[in-house]
Amino acid sequence: MTIQEAIIAATRDLTEAGVEDPRTTARFLLAHLLQKDRTYLITHFDEPLDEAPLRQFQAWVGKRASGVPLQYITGHQEFYGLDFVVTPNVLIPRPETELMVEDVLERNQKPSPLIIDVGTGSGCLAVTLAVRINQSRVVALEISEPALRVARRNAQRHGAEDRILFLVSDLFSALTPEAPGIQADFIVSNPPYVSDAELDSLPREVAEHEPRTALLAGPDGLAFFRRLLAESPAFLQPGGVLILEMGFGQHTSITALVDLSTWRVEKVVPDLQGIQRTLVLRLVGKN
């Protein structure tokens, strides 16, 4: 079977499965498998595929047809210009989360800030910030040990492992307020924020394949925001900044939880779709 024939067959299978942009998906998978670009596929359309890569390609197409996200098939996702390893143990990094990186970079005025990433997952925030602020110190907290292994791997791939402390932790449980040095300039978190009732309305590839511990946050989707707002002050410098990612339609509910004697709302940042996505708070009162 030639490259062109393989793409045609894969496009047919993906179309029948209802996959969006089936031809583009087929080309992407084959290009990734062969470690070639799209131009190569076009200029070598009549080149026969060896049996082993053909079988692997067909297996990947079958996975995508069954709803497995592309990123879990290839094992990679780009985030803020960096390539991240992803597995089904971690949430797939998304473009809207890059807004938090932008805000830290804009606000930071120190050569070596201390940053805490709560619920690091793949490590996309922790690693990106460690790379972009090359003297920063980062504490990456994650309740899932398998996810933390992925984050460590990404830190190693980008040469940032020496400046990131990885801890298995339920939010801040691995830290104590008295721990030396744990008074951060920034706390960033993309916490679970899907309510139990919303799970069935999520896209199939999210609901069935991404880790539920990284998605679900109780009956109203706000459980982790309540904890972060209450627990973060103990680990922030006076005047430190807490940056949170929010779900669609959650802005009003979350800002209503903010204690204005503790926090000042600095900014609410919309994503490219106009959804109020990132909440930026500054610590103004500390017990």
Secondary structure, 3 states (H helix, E strand, C coil): CEHHHHHHHHHHHHHHCCCCCHHHHHHHHHHHHHCCCHHHHHHCCCCECCHHHHHHHHHHHHHHHCCCCHHHHHCEEEECCEEEECCCCCCCCCHHHHHHHHHHHHHCCCCCCEEEEECCCCCHHHHHHHHHCCCCEEEEEECCHHHHHHHHHHHHHCCCHHHEEEEECCCCCCCCCCCCCCCEEEEEECCCCECHHHHHHCCHHHHHHCCHHHCECCCCCCHHHHHHHHHHHHHEEEEEEEEEECCCCCHHHHHCCCCCCCEEEEEEEECCCCCEEEEEEEECCCC
